[in-house]
Amino acid sequence: MFRSKNEGNIVYKCTVRLLDDSDVLECEFQPFHKGIYLLEYLCGELEIKEKDYFGLRYVDSSKQRHWLDLSKSIIKQCKEMDPLLFSLRVKFYPADPFRLTGNARIMLYQQLKRDLRHGRLYCSLGEAAALGALIVQEELGDYNEDVHVGSYVSSIELALRQTECLEKKIIELHKKREPGQNLSLAMDEFLGIARGLETYGIDPHPVKDHRGSQQYVGINNTGISTFVAGKRSQHFRWNEIHKINFEGKMFIAHLSYTDASREPKKHTVGFKCPTGAACRYLWRCAIEQMLFFTLPNSQSAAVISGGGFFSWGTKFRYTGRTEREILTENINALREQKNNSNSSKRKASSVPATPSSPQGDLAQIRYSSLPRSTMSEPLGYGMPNGHFYGQDHGMSDANGGIQISSLEPVCEEARLRSSNIDGVNYLASQIGGYAYRDSVEHSSTESGLTVNGYDHPRKHNESRQHGSYSPNLYYGQTDAAVNSSSPADSFLHADPSTRKVKKFRKFHLLHAFVPSVIFVAFAMAGTAVFIMESESEAFEQLRNSPEMLCLRYQYYQPLKQFVLEKLGRGK
């Protein structure tokens, strides 16, 4: 909101790689620009309508990949990068690739070609040959005996492990294709095969399970999967995942599902990532994928906290549209376009263009031809203060009739008592300067007391002019209460020796918060030590949970060894 004078003059330059590394774009932005600015600029230059499926990826100084946060400043996220280099990639792979149109579908096709080339789109030899033949058809066209001779496929990089056997199968399939096909048909056939693979939209993250075995975790529109030697070993759907969290290097997923006997079950799985930064990146990717494909709209997205008490916690708030929002907007746009075309056809058929037709606006002609009673002055113009009919809730009842708002009567005794209290409060503050609180009032917030303990008389006068009195001055007051003297009167007329006023201690949030935090920290630490040191079978399941195992081996045992060495009891 507030910018420095020099902030508007600084211009940063960055390079954006497209899906073909040889294609780059040079962009400029200023310090106050957020990530959404750069993404919208690139999608505008490339004429991509469905920009919500794409994102910008970068690598920090520690070789860790990140997705550019669209709601945060660009330069604050990449302040350690030199030069500024981003890569435009497909971030959310749609379940149905044919929902994308125009250049967005072409970009998805290029992304899947890149995934196949780098080994992310893992598949069998026959599927790789079919995909490779479609790529050759799209790039080289129909098979020609005079042009395509020898191992012409080897000049094209198609797969990560491009063997001679694979190239021979690709050539055989390329020869069998019907000549004269449109290139878009080959592209659509490629998308149809790719979306049926288990590795569609998967970006593998290297992890280890509880046995120490090497695995890969992948996330796409269906859920979270684990892969061993290129084959999917486990798959957790989004409706089965109850919560996603991380603790240090441990990525944790809490599952809630029904087994074969239709009984609800709960299970927790954990995977160890190479570094804490890689674990946070995996957690954020999982959260973003889950929210994009499961939330009905982005307004219902809450702030999600990740990380435990003993790790660097982080918060994430989803920004942008969800897939359901995109589909709903597309359906509404098509429906509106269809209705507009139908209405234009009806207008053209109902009013033929003849020389005898009026030349004025059709809507104005029809409106002017209506009876005068429908063009009469609205009811609201005849009401005072320009109120329209039904605009003010105090002027209309539930049945639609006009009703005058009820006025509350104010008794004379309450008015006199209010004026007396004003004078007493003002006088007491001038004499003692102590915080004063009348017995009729409930709290300082309700009575409007200032820091000095009294209200300025002008504020009470203004409130009396508007008829806003405290409910305690009118309701529930007896004659004895009205005629009795207030504590301020007894204070003013009492003997000076008996004027003992107790000062109220001012409440400080910090004084109450710090002891509470210390107490909770000691209580949690004591409970954790008791659970880990005890050998009771009641805590066996809790001790073997991924969170407690991470806490034991990463924090508790090193700290315990350090304390024992300091006390002279360590070996």
C-alpha positions as CSV (number, residue, x, y, z in Angstrom):
1,M,0.0,0.0,0.0
2,F,2.8,2.4,1.0
3,R,5.7,2.6,-1.3
4,S,9.0,4.4,-1.0
5,K,9.9,7.2,-3.4
6,N,12.6,5.1,-5.0
7,E,10.5,1.9,-5.2
8,G,8.6,3.1,-8.3
9,N,11.8,3.8,-10.2
10,I,13.5,0.4,-9.7
11,V,13.0,-2.1,-12.5
12,Y,14.1,-5.7,-12.4
13,K,14.7,-7.9,-15.4
14,C,14.2,-11.6,-15.5
15,T,14.4,-14.5,-18.0
16,V,11.5,-17.0,-18.4
17,R,12.2,-20.3,-20.1
18,L,9.3,-21.9,-21.9
19,L,8.7,-25.6,-22.3
20,D,11.2,-25.7,-25.1
21,D,14.4,-24.5,-23.3
22,S,15.5,-22.7,-26.5
23,D,12.5,-20.4,-26.3
24,V,12.9,-17.7,-23.7
25,L,11.1,-14.4,-22.8
26,E,12.6,-11.3,-21.2
27,C,10.3,-9.7,-18.7
28,E,10.5,-6.7,-16.4
29,F,8.8,-6.0,-13.1
30,Q,9.0,-3.6,-10.2
31,P,9.5,-4.4,-6.4
32,F,5.8,-4.1,-5.6
33,H,4.7,-6.5,-8.3
34,K,3.4,-9.9,-7.1
35,G,3.7,-13.3,-8.7
36,I,0.3,-13.0,-10.4
37,Y,1.6,-10.0,-12.4
38,L,4.3,-12.0,-14.1
39,L,2.1,-15.1,-14.7
40,E,-0.7,-12.9,-16.3
41,Y,1.8,-11.1,-18.4
42,L,3.3,-14.3,-19.8
43,C,-0.1,-15.9,-20.4
44,G,-1.2,-12.7,-22.2
45,E,1.9,-12.8,-24.4
46,L,1.3,-16.5,-25.2
47,E,-2.5,-16.1,-25.6
48,I,-3.3,-18.7,-22.9
49,K,-6.8,-18.4,-21.5
50,E,-6.7,-21.1,-18.9
51,K,-3.8,-19.5,-16.9
52,D,-4.8,-21.1,-13.6
53,Y,-3.3,-24.5,-14.7
54,F,0.2,-22.9,-15.1
55,G,2.8,-21.7,-12.8
56,L,6.4,-20.4,-12.6
57,R,9.1,-22.5,-11.0
58,Y,12.5,-21.4,-9.9
59,V,15.5,-22.9,-8.1
60,D,17.1,-21.1,-5.1
61,S,20.7,-20.9,-4.1
62,S,20.6,-24.3,-2.2
63,K,19.3,-26.1,-5.4
64,Q,15.8,-26.4,-4.0
65,R,12.9,-26.0,-6.4
66,H,10.0,-23.7,-5.6
67,W,6.7,-22.6,-7.2
68,L,6.4,-18.8,-7.3
69,D,3.8,-17.7,-4.9
70,L,1.3,-15.6,-6.8
71,S,0.1,-13.6,-3.7
72,K,3.6,-12.5,-2.6
73,S,6.2,-10.1,-3.9
74,I,8.4,-11.5,-6.7
75,I,11.6,-9.9,-5.5
76,K,11.1,-11.0,-1.9
77,Q,10.8,-14.6,-2.9
78,C,13.9,-14.5,-5.2
79,K,16.1,-12.0,-3.5
80,E,19.0,-14.4,-3.4
81,M,18.8,-15.4,-7.1
82,D,21.3,-13.9,-9.6
83,P,20.3,-13.9,-12.4
84,L,16.6,-14.1,-12.1
85,L,15.5,-17.2,-14.0
86,F,12.0,-18.7,-14.1
87,S,10.5,-21.6,-15.9
88,L,6.9,-21.6,-17.2
89,R,5.4,-25.1,-16.5
90,V,2.1,-26.8,-16.2
91,K,1.3,-26.8,-12.5
92,F,-2.1,-28.6,-12.4
93,Y,-2.6,-31.3,-14.9
94,P,-6.4,-31.5,-15.6
95,A,-8.2,-34.8,-15.4
96,D,-9.6,-34.2,-18.9
97,P,-6.9,-32.5,-21.1
98,F,-9.5,-31.7,-23.7
99,R,-11.0,-29.1,-21.4
100,L,-8.1,-26.8,-22.3
101,T,-8.4,-24.9,-25.6
102,G,-6.1,-23.1,-28.0
103,N,-2.6,-22.6,-26.9
104,A,-3.2,-24.0,-23.4
105,R,-3.8,-27.4,-24.9
106,I,-0.7,-27.1,-27.0
107,M,1.3,-26.1,-23.9
108,L,0.0,-29.2,-22.0
109,Y,1.1,-31.4,-25.0
110,Q,4.6,-29.9,-24.9
111,Q,4.7,-30.4,-21.2
112,L,3.8,-34.1,-21.5
113,K,6.5,-34.5,-24.3
114,R,9.0,-33.0,-21.9
115,D,7.8,-35.3,-19.1
116,L,8.3,-38.3,-21.4
117,R,11.7,-37.1,-22.4
118,H,12.9,-36.6,-18.8
119,G,11.4,-39.8,-17.5
120,R,8.6,-38.4,-15.4
121,L,5.9,-39.9,-17.7
122,Y,7.0,-43.4,-17.0
123,C,5.3,-46.1,-19.0
124,S,5.8,-49.5,-20.6
125,L,7.8,-50.1,-23.8
126,G,4.6,-50.4,-26.0
127,E,3.1,-47.2,-24.5
128,A,6.3,-45.3,-25.0
129,A,6.5,-46.5,-28.7
130,A,2.9,-45.4,-29.3
131,L,3.6,-42.0,-27.7
132,G,6.9,-41.7,-29.7
133,A,5.2,-42.5,-33.0
134,L,2.6,-39.7,-32.4
135,I,5.4,-37.2,-31.6
136,V,7.2,-38.2,-34.9
137,Q,3.9,-37.8,-36.8
138,E,3.4,-34.4,-35.3
139,E,6.9,-33.2,-36.0
140,L,7.8,-34.9,-39.3
141,G,4.4,-35.5,-40.8
142,D,3.4,-38.6,-42.8
143,Y,5.9,-41.4,-43.5
144,N,7.8,-41.0,-46.8
145,E,10.1,-43.7,-48.1
146,D,12.2,-41.2,-49.9
147,V,12.8,-38.9,-47.0
148,H,12.6,-41.1,-43.9
149,V,15.4,-43.5,-44.4
150,G,17.5,-45.4,-41.9
151,S,17.1,-44.6,-38.2
152,Y,15.6,-41.2,-38.8
153,V,13.9,-41.3,-35.3
154,S,17.3,-41.2,-33.5
155,S,17.6,-37.5,-34.4
156,I,14.6,-36.7,-32.2
157,E,14.9,-37.0,-28.4
158,L,11.8,-38.8,-27.4
159,A,12.4,-40.7,-24.2
160,L,14.8,-40.9,-21.3
161,R,16.0,-44.4,-22.3
162,Q,15.8,-44.3,-26.0
163,T,17.1,-47.7,-27.1
164,E,17.3,-49.1,-30.6
165,C,14.4,-51.5,-29.8
166,L,12.2,-48.6,-28.9
167,E,13.2,-46.7,-32.1
168,K,12.4,-49.7,-34.3
169,K,8.9,-50.0,-32.8
170,I,8.3,-46.2,-33.2
171,I,9.3,-46.5,-36.9
172,E,6.9,-49.5,-37.4
173,L,4.0,-47.6,-35.8
174,H,4.8,-44.5,-37.8
175,K,4.7,-46.4,-41.1
176,K,1.3,-47.9,-40.2
177,R,-0.4,-44.5,-39.7
178,E,-2.8,-43.3,-42.3
179,P,-1.4,-40.5,-44.4
180,G,-3.1,-37.1,-44.7
181,Q,-4.1,-36.8,-41.0
182,N,-4.3,-33.4,-39.4
183,L,-1.5,-32.7,-36.9
184,S,-4.0,-31.8,-34.2
185,L,-5.4,-35.3,-34.4
186,A,-2.0,-36.8,-33.5
187,M,-1.8,-34.3,-30.6
188,D,-5.2,-35.2,-29.3
189,E,-4.4,-38.9,-29.5
190,F,-1.2,-38.3,-27.6
191,L,-3.1,-36.5,-24.8
192,G,-5.7,-39.4,-24.7
193,I,-3.0,-42.0,-24.1
194,A,-1.0,-39.9,-21.6
195,R,-3.9,-39.1,-19.3
196,G,-4.6,-42.8,-18.8
197,L,-1.1,-43.5,-17.4
198,E,-0.5,-43.8,-13.7
199,T,2.3,-41.2,-13.9
200,Y,0.2,-38.6,-15.6
201,G,0.9,-35.2,-14.0
202,I,3.4,-36.8,-11.5
203,D,6.4,-34.9,-10.4
204,P,8.4,-37.5,-8.4
205,H,9.8,-36.5,-5.0
206,P,12.6,-38.8,-3.6
207,V,11.7,-40.1,-0.1
208,K,12.4,-43.1,2.2
209,D,9.8,-45.2,4.0
210,H,10.0,-46.4,7.6
211,R,12.2,-49.3,6.5
212,G,14.7,-47.0,4.8
213,S,13.8,-48.1,1.3
214,Q,14.0,-45.6,-1.5
215,Q,10.7,-44.5,-3.0
216,Y,9.2,-41.6,-4.9
217,V,6.1,-39.7,-3.9
218,G,3.9,-38.3,-6.7
219,I,0.9,-36.0,-6.5
220,N,-1.7,-35.4,-9.2
221,N,-5.5,-34.8,-9.6
222,T,-6.4,-38.2,-8.1
223,G,-4.4,-38.1,-4.9
224,I,-1.0,-39.1,-3.5
225,S,0.9,-42.1,-4.9
226,T,4.1,-43.8,-4.1
227,F,6.3,-45.4,-6.7
228,V,9.0,-48.2,-6.4
229,A,11.1,-48.9,-9.5
230,G,8.7,-47.0,-11.7
231,K,5.5,-48.8,-10.6
232,R,2.9,-47.5,-8.3
233,S,2.9,-49.3,-5.0
234,Q,0.4,-47.2,-3.0
235,H,-2.3,-44.7,-3.9
236,F,-4.2,-42.5,-1.5
237,R,-7.2,-40.7,-3.0
238,W,-8.1,-37.2,-1.9
239,N,-11.3,-38.3,-0.2
240,E,-9.3,-40.7,2.0
241,I,-6.7,-38.1,3.1
242,H,-7.9,-36.3,6.2
243,K,-4.8,-34.1,6.9
244,I,-1.4,-33.4,5.5
245,N,1.5,-32.2,7.7
246,F,5.2,-32.3,8.1
247,E,7.6,-32.5,11.0
248,G,11.3,-31.7,10.3
249,K,12.1,-34.0,7.4
250,M,9.1,-36.2,7.8
251,F,6.1,-35.8,5.4
252,I,3.0,-37.1,7.2
253,A,-0.4,-38.0,5.7
254,H,-3.4,-38.8,8.0
255,L,-5.8,-41.2,6.3
256,S,-9.4,-42.0,7.1
257,Y,-11.0,-44.7,5.0
258,T,-13.3,-47.8,5.1
259,D,-11.9,-51.3,4.8
260,A,-13.5,-54.3,3.1
261,S,-15.9,-54.8,6.0
262,R,-17.1,-51.2,5.7
263,E,-15.7,-50.2,9.1
264,P,-14.1,-46.8,9.4
265,K,-10.3,-46.9,9.8
266,K,-7.6,-44.4,10.5
267,H,-4.0,-44.7,9.5
268,T,-0.9,-42.5,9.4
269,V,1.9,-42.8,6.8
270,G,5.1,-40.9,6.9
271,F,8.0,-40.5,4.5
272,K,11.5,-39.1,5.2
273,C,12.7,-36.4,2.8
274,P,16.3,-35.6,2.1
275,T,16.2,-32.2,3.6
276,G,13.7,-30.0,5.6
277,A,13.4,-27.6,2.7
278,A,12.5,-30.6,0.4
279,C,9.9,-31.7,2.9
280,R,8.2,-28.3,3.1
281,Y,8.2,-28.1,-0.7
282,L,6.5,-31.6,-0.9
283,W,4.0,-30.5,1.7
284,R,3.1,-27.3,-0.1
285,C,2.7,-29.1,-3.5
286,A,0.4,-31.6,-1.9
287,I,-1.7,-28.9,-0.2
288,E,-2.0,-26.9,-3.5
289,Q,-3.0,-29.9,-5.5
290,M,-5.6,-31.1,-3.0
291,L,-7.2,-27.6,-2.7
292,F,-7.2,-27.0,-6.5
293,F,-9.0,-30.3,-7.3
294,T,-11.3,-30.6,-4.3
295,L,-12.4,-27.2,-3.2
296,P,-15.7,-25.9,-4.7
297,N,-14.3,-22.3,-4.7
298,S,-11.3,-20.4,-3.5
299,Q,-13.4,-18.4,-1.0
300,S,-13.8,-21.5,1.2
301,A,-10.0,-22.0,1.5
302,A,-8.7,-21.4,5.0
303,V,-5.2,-20.7,6.1
304,I,-3.4,-24.0,6.5
305,S,-0.6,-24.4,9.0
306,G,2.1,-26.9,8.5
307,G,5.0,-28.1,10.7
308,G,4.9,-29.1,14.3
309,F,6.1,-27.6,17.6
310,F,9.7,-28.7,17.1
311,S,10.1,-27.6,13.4
312,W,9.9,-24.4,11.5
313,G,6.2,-24.0,11.0
314,T,4.7,-22.4,8.0
315,K,1.3,-21.1,6.8
316,F,-0.2,-21.3,3.4
317,R,-3.2,-19.6,2.0
318,Y,-4.5,-20.7,-1.4
319,T,-4.9,-18.0,-4.0
320,G,-6.5,-18.2,-7.5
321,R,-9.4,-20.2,-8.8
322,T,-10.1,-23.8,-8.3
323,E,-10.9,-26.3,-11.1
324,R,-14.6,-26.3,-10.2
325,E,-14.7,-22.5,-10.5
326,I,-13.1,-22.7,-13.9
327,L,-15.5,-25.3,-15.2
328,T,-18.5,-23.4,-13.8
329,E,-17.5,-20.2,-15.4
330,N,-16.9,-21.9,-18.7
331,I,-20.4,-23.5,-18.6
332,N,-22.0,-20.2,-17.6
333,A,-20.2,-18.5,-20.5
334,L,-21.4,-21.0,-23.0
335,R,-24.9,-20.9,-21.7
336,E,-25.0,-17.1,-21.8
337,Q,-23.6,-17.2,-25.3
338,K,-26.3,-19.6,-26.4
339,N,-29.1,-17.6,-24.8
340,N,-27.8,-14.4,-26.5
341,S,-27.8,-16.1,-29.9
342,N,-31.3,-17.5,-29.3
343,S,-32.6,-14.1,-28.2
344,S,-31.1,-12.4,-31.2
345,K,-32.8,-14.9,-33.5
346,R,-36.2,-14.3,-31.8
347,K,-35.8,-10.5,-32.1
348,A,-34.9,-10.8,-35.8
349,S,-37.9,-13.1,-36.5
350,S,-40.4,-11.0,-34.4
351,V,-39.5,-7.6,-35.9
352,P,-38.9,-7.9,-39.7
353,A,-36.9,-5.2,-41.3
354,T,-39.5,-3.5,-43.6
355,P,-39.7,0.1,-44.9
356,S,-42.8,0.7,-42.8
357,S,-41.0,-0.3,-39.5
358,P,-40.1,2.6,-37.1
359,Q,-36.5,3.6,-37.3
360,G,-36.1,4.2,-33.5
361,D,-34.8,1.9,-30.8
362,L,-36.9,-1.2,-30.5
363,A,-36.8,-1.2,-26.7
364,Q,-37.7,2.5,-26.5
365,I,-40.6,2.0,-28.9
366,R,-42.0,-0.9,-26.9
367,Y,-41.7,0.9,-23.6
368,S,-43.3,4.0,-24.9
369,S,-46.2,2.1,-26.3
370,L,-47.1,0.8,-22.8
371,P,-50.1,2.3,-20.9
372,R,-49.3,5.4,-18.8
373,S,-50.0,3.6,-15.5
374,T,-46.9,1.4,-15.8
375,M,-44.8,4.5,-16.3
376,S,-46.1,6.4,-13.3
377,E,-43.9,7.8,-10.6
378,P,-42.7,5.2,-8.1
379,L,-44.1,5.1,-4.6
380,G,-40.8,6.1,-3.1
381,Y,-40.8,9.5,-4.7
382,G,-43.8,10.5,-2.7
383,M,-42.3,9.6,0.6
384,P,-40.2,12.0,2.7
385,N,-36.4,12.0,2.7
386,G,-36.4,10.2,-0.7
387,H,-36.9,6.7,0.8
388,F,-37.9,4.1,-1.7
389,Y,-40.5,1.5,-1.0
390,G,-39.0,-1.4,1.0
391,Q,-35.6,0.2,1.2
392,D,-35.5,0.9,4.9
393,H,-36.4,-2.0,7.1
394,G,-37.8,0.3,9.7
395,M,-40.4,1.7,7.3
396,S,-41.9,-1.6,6.1
397,D,-43.2,-4.7,7.8
398,A,-43.0,-8.4,6.7
399,N,-46.2,-8.1,4.7
400,G,-44.9,-5.3,2.5
401,G,-47.0,-2.6,4.1
402,I,-45.7,0.7,5.4
403,Q,-45.0,0.8,9.1
404,I,-43.6,3.6,11.2
405,S,-40.6,2.6,13.4
406,S,-41.5,2.3,17.0
407,L,-40.1,5.1,19.3
408,E,-39.0,4.2,22.8
409,P,-40.2,6.5,25.6
410,V,-37.6,7.9,27.9
411,C,-38.7,8.7,31.5
412,E,-37.8,12.0,33.1
413,E,-36.2,10.3,36.0
414,A,-33.8,8.4,33.8
415,R,-32.9,11.7,32.0
416,L,-32.2,13.5,35.3
417,R,-30.2,10.5,36.6
418,S,-28.1,10.4,33.4
419,S,-27.3,14.1,33.8
420,N,-26.4,13.7,37.5
421,I,-24.1,10.7,36.7
422,D,-22.3,12.9,34.1
423,G,-21.7,15.6,36.6
424,V,-20.6,13.3,39.4
425,N,-18.2,11.4,37.1
426,Y,-16.7,14.6,35.9
427,L,-16.3,16.0,39.4
428,A,-14.9,12.8,40.8
429,S,-12.3,12.6,38.0
430,Q,-11.2,16.2,38.7
431,I,-10.8,15.5,42.5
432,G,-9.2,12.1,42.7
433,G,-8.1,11.2,39.1
434,Y,-8.9,7.5,39.8
435,A,-10.6,5.2,37.5
436,Y,-14.3,5.3,38.4
437,R,-17.0,2.9,37.5
438,D,-20.7,3.5,38.3
439,S,-22.7,0.6,39.8
440,V,-25.4,0.9,37.2
441,E,-22.9,0.2,34.3
442,H,-21.8,-3.3,33.4
443,S,-18.4,-2.7,31.8
444,S,-16.2,0.0,30.5
445,T,-16.8,-1.0,26.9
446,E,-20.6,-0.8,27.3
447,S,-20.6,2.5,29.2
448,G,-18.0,4.1,26.9
449,L,-15.6,5.1,29.8
450,T,-12.4,6.7,28.6
451,V,-8.9,6.1,30.1
452,N,-9.3,8.9,32.6
453,G,-12.4,7.3,34.0
454,Y,-15.2,9.7,32.8
455,D,-17.0,10.6,29.7
456,H,-16.8,14.1,28.4
457,P,-20.2,15.9,28.9
458,R,-20.5,16.7,25.3
459,K,-20.5,13.0,24.3
460,H,-23.5,12.4,26.6
461,N,-25.3,15.4,25.2
462,E,-24.8,14.1,21.7
463,S,-26.0,10.7,22.7
464,R,-29.1,12.2,24.4
465,Q,-29.9,14.1,21.3
466,H,-30.0,10.9,19.3
467,G,-32.0,9.1,22.0
468,S,-29.3,6.5,22.7
469,Y,-29.5,5.7,26.4
470,S,-28.1,2.8,28.3
471,P,-30.7,0.1,28.8
472,N,-29.8,0.0,32.5
473,L,-31.2,3.6,32.9
474,Y,-34.6,2.6,31.7
475,Y,-35.2,-1.1,32.2
476,G,-35.2,-2.8,35.6
477,Q,-34.8,0.4,37.7
478,T,-36.8,0.6,41.0
479,D,-37.7,3.8,42.9
480,A,-35.1,2.9,45.6
481,A,-32.4,2.5,43.0
482,V,-33.3,5.9,41.4
483,N,-33.5,7.8,44.7
484,S,-30.5,6.1,46.3
485,S,-27.2,7.9,46.3
486,S,-24.4,6.7,44.0
487,P,-21.0,5.6,45.3
488,A,-19.6,8.8,44.0
489,D,-21.9,10.9,46.2
490,S,-20.8,8.9,49.3
491,F,-17.2,9.3,48.3
492,L,-17.5,13.1,47.9
493,H,-19.4,13.6,51.2
494,A,-17.3,11.2,53.3
495,D,-14.7,12.1,55.8
496,P,-11.2,12.5,54.2
497,S,-9.8,10.0,56.6
498,T,-12.1,7.3,55.3
499,R,-11.4,8.0,51.7
500,K,-9.5,4.8,50.9
501,V,-9.5,4.1,47.2
502,K,-8.1,0.9,45.9
503,K,-6.2,1.3,42.6
504,F,-7.2,-1.1,39.9
505,R,-4.3,-3.0,38.5
506,K,-4.0,-2.5,34.8
507,F,-4.3,-5.7,32.7
508,H,-1.3,-6.5,30.5
509,L,-1.7,-9.2,27.9
510,L,2.0,-9.9,27.8
511,H,2.1,-10.6,31.6
512,A,-0.6,-13.2,31.2
513,F,0.6,-14.7,27.9
514,V,4.3,-15.4,28.8
515,P,3.6,-17.4,32.0
516,S,1.0,-19.4,30.1
517,V,3.4,-20.2,27.3
518,I,6.1,-21.2,29.7
519,F,3.7,-23.5,31.6
520,V,2.4,-25.1,28.5
521,A,5.9,-25.7,27.2
522,F,7.1,-27.3,30.4
523,A,3.9,-29.4,30.6
524,M,4.3,-30.6,27.0
525,A,8.0,-31.3,27.5
526,G,7.3,-33.3,30.7
527,T,4.6,-35.3,29.0
528,A,6.8,-36.1,26.1
529,V,9.7,-37.2,28.4
530,F,7.3,-39.3,30.4
531,I,5.9,-41.1,27.4
532,M,9.3,-41.8,25.8
533,E,10.9,-43.0,29.0
534,S,8.0,-45.1,30.2
535,E,7.7,-48.7,29.2
536,S,3.9,-48.9,29.6
537,E,2.0,-50.7,26.8
538,A,-0.7,-48.1,26.9
539,F,1.7,-45.6,25.2
540,E,3.2,-48.2,22.8
541,Q,1.2,-47.0,19.8
542,L,1.9,-43.4,20.5
543,R,5.6,-44.0,20.9
544,N,5.7,-45.7,17.5
545,S,3.9,-42.9,15.6
546,P,5.9,-41.0,13.0
547,E,5.8,-37.8,14.9
548,M,7.1,-39.3,18.1
549,L,9.8,-41.2,16.3
550,C,11.0,-38.0,14.6
551,L,11.0,-36.2,17.9
552,R,12.9,-39.0,19.6
553,Y,15.7,-39.5,17.1
554,Q,16.1,-35.9,16.0
555,Y,15.7,-33.9,19.2
556,Y,15.2,-35.9,22.4
557,Q,18.1,-38.4,22.2
558,P,20.7,-35.8,21.2
559,L,19.5,-33.4,23.9
560,K,19.5,-36.2,26.5
561,Q,23.0,-37.2,25.6
562,F,24.2,-33.6,25.8
563,V,22.7,-33.1,29.3
564,L,24.2,-36.3,30.6
565,E,27.6,-35.4,29.3
566,K,27.3,-32.0,31.0
567,L,26.3,-33.5,34.3
568,G,29.3,-35.9,34.1
569,R,27.3,-39.0,33.8
570,G,27.8,-39.6,30.1
571,K,30.2,-42.2,28.9
